[in-house]
C-alpha cells in the first residue's frame, strides 16, 4: 500500500512538473532599425618654432604653440583639457627646465614636475570648443653645470600634448 501511494505521489509530481513547463510562457519583443550617431571630433596640435640647441653656455628658448584647430582651420568641437609633456632620450640628463605661457603683454611661469626625464606641467589647461584659440609657450632648457653626469651628444627632446575631453 505504501509503495502504491509513493508511486501515485511520484506520478502526480511528474505530471505537475510537465504541466508547469507546458504552461510557462516566454514573452520577447524585438526592435530593429538604424540610428545615425555622429561623434564630436577633438582637434589639438603642437607646432614648434625652430631647432633645439643646448650647451653648457646657455641656449636659446624654444617657442611653441598649442592650437585647437587644424591646418585647414577646422575647429575642435569639444572643450579640451591638456598638459604639455617634455621627454628626453637620456633619463638622467643634467638639464633644468622652465616653462612659460606667453601672452601678448607678459609671460607667466608654469609649475612643472620632473620625474626620470619626463617633465610635465602640474595643472591642466583648458581650450574652449568652437572658437579658434592659440596658446603660446616658451621652454627654457639649461644645462646643469653642477652635475657630474655628461649630456649625450645626440640627446632627443620631444614635446607632446596630452589632451582629454573636459567634463561638461
N, C-alpha and C positions, 0 to 999 in steps of 0.2 A: 504494500500500500504506500509506504514511504517512497519507494522507488517511482511509483506511478505519479505521485504528487510532485516529486522532484522533476520528473520528465515533463510533466504538463507545465510546471513553472518555467523550465528552460525553454520550452517551445513558445510559451507566451512572451518571454523576453526577446527571443529571436524575431517573432512576428512584430512586436512593438518597435524594435530597432529598425527593422526593414521598413516599417510604415513611416517612421520618423524620417529616414533618409529619403523616402519617396516624396514625402510631403514638404521637405526642405526646399525652399526656392531661393535662387540667387538672382539678384537684380543688378544688372550693369547697364550703363548707358555710355556710349562713346560719342565724342565730338571730333570733327575733323575740319580743317580749314588752314588758311595761310595767314601768317602775321608778318608784317614788314617792320623790322626794327632797325633803326639807324643808331650807331654808336658815335658819341661825340669824339672828335679827333683832337688829342693833345698835340701841341707843337711847342717845342723848346729847342734851342740850339745855341752853341757857343762859337764865337769867332775870335780867334787870337790874332792880334796885330804884331807882326814882326817875329824875329827869332829870339831864342833864349840864349843868353851869354852869361856865364858865371865865372868869376875868378876871385882870387883872394884879395884883389884890389878893389872890389866892388863890381856892380853890374848895373845895367840899365833896367828899369822896371818893365814888367810885361803888362801890356794893356789888353784886355779882352772884354767882350760884351756878351750878354745873355739876351736873347730875343724870344718873344712869344709868337713869332710869325716866321714863315719860311721865306726862301729866296724870291718866291713869286708874290709875296705879300699876303698870303692866306694866314689868317689869324687863328690862334688856338680857340677852340670852342668851349674849353673848360678852364676854370681857375686852377692854377698850379702852385704848389709849394716846392721850392728847390733848395738844394745845398750844393756847394761847389766842393769838389774833392780833387786834391792835388796828390799825385803819386810819383814816386821816383823809383828808378830801377835798382838803386842802391839803398837798401832799407836802413843802413846805418850812416847815410850820407851826413857829413858835418855841415848841415845847412840850417839857416834860420829863415823864417818866413814872416811876412807881414802882408795882410790882405786889406785893401781899402775899397769901399764903394765910392765911386767918383760921381759927383753931381756937377752941374754947370758952374756953381759958385764955391763949392767946397768938396772935401773928401772926408770920409768917415771910416775909421779903422774898425774891422770886423774881428770878433774873437774867433780864434781857431784852436783846434786840438791837433796835436802831433803825436801819432802813435805808429811806430815802426815804419816810418817813411810814408805813411798815409796821413795827409793833412786834410782836415775837413772843418768847415765852419760850424760853430756851435748851434746857432739858431737858423731855422729855415726862413727863406724869403718868399713872399707871395708875388705872383703875377696874375693880374685880372684877365678875364676872358673878354673877347670881342672888342678890345681896344688895343692898338699896337703899343707895345711897351719895349723899351730897351734899357737894360741895366748895365752900366759901365763899371769896370773894375780895374784896379791896379794891383799887381802882385810884385812884391819885392822879395827876392831870394838872395840871401847873403851867405857867404862862406864864413864858417865859424873858425876864426884864426886860432882860438884857444884849443881846438880839438887836435888830437894826435892821429885821428883817422884821415887817411887820404881820400880825396874825392876821385871816383873813377873818371878816366879820361873821356869816355863816351857815355856819360850818365844820361838817362832818359827821364824826362819830366812830362807828365800828362795832366791836363786839366779836364775834368769830367763833370758833367752836370747830372745830379741825381734828383729827378723830379717826380712828384706824386700828385695825384688829383687832390685838391683841397676839399675838406669836408664842407658840405652845404649847410 
